[in-house]
Amino acid sequence: MTKLYQTITDPNRFGSFLAYNSAGQIVLEMKGTAGGVEAFNQDAVEEVRPYTVGAASGGSLRHFITKKGSVDRGDVVITPTGMLLHICKLDTKSAKVEGTLKGRKLLSEAVDLPANELADTDD
């Protein structure tokens, strides 16, 4: 599958990856009416990737596609299969995506009490 890149400068232009030239530049076949083939320094373009988040599950970080703003860092999501995911990173731009984030955010309240209130609780 051909990778899609966009230029960093405004207005963004898009092109499909063709190769690297002898100067180490990325060669792209440009999209749009002008088209053509152009070479760019690697810091002038970035690969177009969907919005992804990093979620911890069982000690490992996994990446999922989701809508920007649907989860925040620190949220906990329960998947349809019952797996708990702790959202650790936003907008990871990861190329190693495991799928679309599906499930429900868990809303919670802290259960810990200040030290001065611990003496007043009944066990």
C-alpha positions, 0 to 999 in steps of 0.5 A: 500500500502506498504511503500518503504524505503531506507538506508541513507548510501551508497550504498542505499539499499531498503526495504518494511515496515513490522512493528516496533519491540519492540526496536522501530526499523523499520523492512524491507523486503529487496529488491535485490538478498540477500533479507531477513528481517532487522531492522534499527534505524529510523534515518538510513532509510527514506521513498522513496517519489517522488520529490514534491513542496509546492505551495500556492493557496488561502492561503493554501499550497498544494503539487504536484509531479513534475520533479526536476528543472522544477520550482524554489522557487518564480515561479508562475504557471497557471494551465489548470483550471486557478488557480494560484500557487505560488511555496513556497517550493522545495523538500518537500517530502510530503506524502500528494500529490494532484497530478502532477503539470500541467500548465505553468510558468508565466514570468514577469517583475517588474512594480514598479518604483524607487521613483525618477522616480514616479514624471516623470510618466503621469497618 
